[in-house]
């Protein structure tokens, strides 16, 4: 797949790095099949050296042969870039947007004939276990659907929701600061056990660090994420409906590699 599947990613920030890391682990990337649109020549060089991709400053270089375009730029620049590439896009190209806040109707205004997926991506996909949610736009095609399945599989656990409103509510929870606390707590506990501590001793130390009296740290943080959300009742209903929490906890069964930890600094 890596030698024939041409991917273009518009944007050069943390979202792009998280996606590239997931691609490298699951489907492979080479400079001949993966292109990244960057703003500066210096950033192009960084991406080439770190990820072995073909980073460019001109979107027209990778648009014509691409089978997939991932929108991962800043939302303020998204419409200008979509307008620039829209008329160069073949009908069978899959469009996936991971841009927070960019609505489906805005994307489909530029890509009327393409299959469009809006994905709220949990950054834990860097270790292949993230739980992300998505919604498909008004156009579906068998060919683009096959590509979508391959891509979504490479990004860990992905769950399709029924409406954009549901996508926003679930996204609010899985990307909340409480969930980042959940990530941090679990990582600290895992670090203690890797260093030779028992799970109980590791939890005890982490709880002291966080001045917490909870015996079930991760459960407590997840519970608080319900309470802190503006969508508490609807959020609880959706998390149960789509089994988000059950899947979300699986994200922490595999430890992060040290080189990937910095990517989680990104705030959505």
CORFENTA-V165373 format. One line per field, one symbol per residue. ss: DSSP state (@ for helix, = for strand, . for the rest). phi: phi as a letter, one per 30 degrees, with the letter a starting at -180 (. if undefined). psi: psi as a letter, one per 30 degrees, with the letter a starting at -180 (. if undefined). A space follows every 50 residues. Layout:
ss=???
phi=???
psi=???
This chain:
ss=......====...@@@@@@@@@@@@@.......====...@@@@@@@@@@ @..===...@@@@....====...@@@@@@@@@@@@.......====... ...@@@@@@@.....=====..@@@@@...======.....@@@@@@@@@ @@@@..====...@@@@@@@@@@@..@@@@@@@@@@@@@@@@@@....@@ @@@@@@@@@.......@@@@@@@@@@@@...@@@@@@@@@@..@@@@@@@ .......@@@@@@@@...
phi=.ddbccbbcckbcdeddddddddedcbibbddbbcbdcdbdddedddddd bhcccbccdddcdeddcbbcdbcdddcddeddddcedccddcddccccde iddedddddccdccdcbccccdddddcibdccbabcddcbbddddddedd ddddcidbbdccbdddeddddeddcddddddeeddddddddddddjdded dddeddddechccddcedddddddddddddcedddeddddechddedddd dcdcdddedcddddddcd
psi=eeffjkkkkjlgaeeeeeeeeeeeeefkklfffjkkjlfleeeeeeeeee fhljklfjffefeefkfkkkjgakeffeeeeeeefeffklfgkkkkkgjk fjlefeefefifglkkkkkjkkffffgggljlllkkafkkleeeeeeeee eeefgakkkklfleeeeeeeeeefglfeeeeeeeeeeeeeeeefffllee eeeeeeeeeghkgkfieeeeeeeeeeefkfheeeeeeeeeegheeeeeff fgfklkkeffeffgfkk.
